[in-house]
């Protein structure tokens, strides 16, 4: 695995760990931040996967679009479109005043993130490239 891919994975893992820590606190948990960091984790892993397969990722934050780019390159990555939309929306909607994520929202987003993260890490590590 090259250094650039490793750097994207390291950043993604930081977001995943931050989301998990924040979900686990009892005093004033920030569920909005949990949702944001889950989206960031998957965005960064998608960019790492694109680089791993020879595609220079664009400067975008749309994980559905990044997934389409990966698939367009012939890479078999399965992700439910509803899950991708929910991850993207929760990262944006809950970032601004007016809407707040609940514990249930955060748990659902973490579950989605966990599934996609595991799949992307396996994909990136195929054949120990």
C-alpha positions in Angstrom: 0.0 0.0 0.0 1.5 3.4 -0.9 2.0 6.2 1.5 -0.8 8.4 0.1 -3.4 5.6 0.5 -2.1 5.0 4.0 -2.5 8.7 4.9 -6.1 8.7 3.8 -6.8 5.5 5.8 -5.1 7.1 8.9 -7.3 10.2 8.6 -10.4 8.1 8.2 -9.5 5.9 11.2 -9.2 9.1 13.3 -12.7 10.2 12.3 -14.0 6.7 13.1 -12.4 6.7 16.5 -13.6 10.2 17.3 -17.2 9.2 16.3 -17.0 6.1 18.6 -15.6 8.0 21.5 -18.2 10.7 21.3 -21.0 8.2 20.9 -19.8 6.6 24.2 -19.7 9.6 26.4 -22.4 10.1 29.0 -22.0 13.8 29.7 -23.2 16.0 26.9 -22.6 13.7 23.9 -22.5 15.5 20.6 -24.5 13.3 18.3 -24.2 15.8 15.5 -20.4 15.4 15.6 -20.8 11.6 15.6 -22.7 11.8 12.3 -20.2 14.3 10.8 -17.2 12.2 11.6 -18.8 9.0 10.2 -19.4 10.7 6.9 -15.8 12.0 7.0 -14.5 8.5 7.6 -16.3 7.1 4.6 -15.4 10.0 2.4 -11.7 9.6 3.2 -11.8 5.8 2.7 -13.5 6.2 -0.7 -10.7 8.7 -1.7 -8.1 6.2 -0.5 -9.7 3.5 -2.5 -9.8 5.6 -5.6 -6.1 6.4 -5.3 -5.4 2.7 -4.6 -7.0 1.9 -8.0 -5.3 4.7 -9.9 -7.9 7.4 -9.8 -7.1 10.9 -8.6 -10.1 11.8 -6.4 -11.8 15.1 -7.0 -12.1 17.7 -4.3 -15.7 16.8 -3.5 -17.5 15.7 -0.4 -20.3 13.7 -2.0 -19.8 10.1 -1.1 -22.5 8.9 -3.5 -20.5 10.6 -6.3 -17.2 9.1 -5.1 -18.8 5.7 -5.0 -19.9 6.1 -8.6 -16.4 7.0 -9.6 -15.1 3.9 -7.9 -17.7 1.8 -9.7 -17.0 3.5 -13.0 -13.5 2.3 -12.7 -14.7 -1.2 -12.6 -14.2 -1.6 -8.9 -16.9 -3.8 -7.3 -18.0 -1.9 -4.2 -21.4 -2.6 -2.8 -23.1 0.2 -0.9 -26.8 0.8 -0.4 -27.8 4.2 -1.9 -30.0 4.9 1.1 -27.1 4.4 3.4 -24.9 6.8 1.4 -27.6 9.4 1.3 -28.2 9.1 5.0 -24.5 9.5 5.8 -24.2 12.5 3.6 -27.4 14.2 4.8 -26.6 13.7 8.4 -23.2 15.2 8.1 -24.7 18.4 6.5 -28.1 18.7 8.2 -26.9 18.3 11.7 -23.9 20.6 11.3 -26.0 23.8 11.4 -28.6 25.2 13.8 -32.1 24.0 13.5 -31.6 20.2 13.5 -30.0 18.0 16.0 -29.1 14.3 15.8 -30.6 12.0 18.4 -28.8 9.1 20.0 -30.8 6.8 17.6 -29.6 8.9 14.6 -26.0 8.6 15.7 -26.3 4.8 16.4 -27.8 4.2 12.9 -25.1 6.3 11.2 -22.3 4.5 13.2 -23.7 1.2 12.1 -23.7 2.3 8.4 -20.2 3.7 8.8 -18.9 0.5 10.4 -20.3 -1.7 7.6 -19.0 0.6 4.8 -15.6 1.0 6.5 -15.1 -2.7 6.8 -15.9 -3.2 3.2 -13.7 -0.4 2.0 -10.7 -1.5 4.1 -11.0 -5.0 2.6 -11.3 -3.5 -0.9 -8.2 -1.3 -0.4 -6.2 -4.2 1.0 -7.0 -6.7 -1.8 -3.9 -8.5 -2.8 -2.0 -6.4 -0.3 -1.3 -3.7 -2.9 
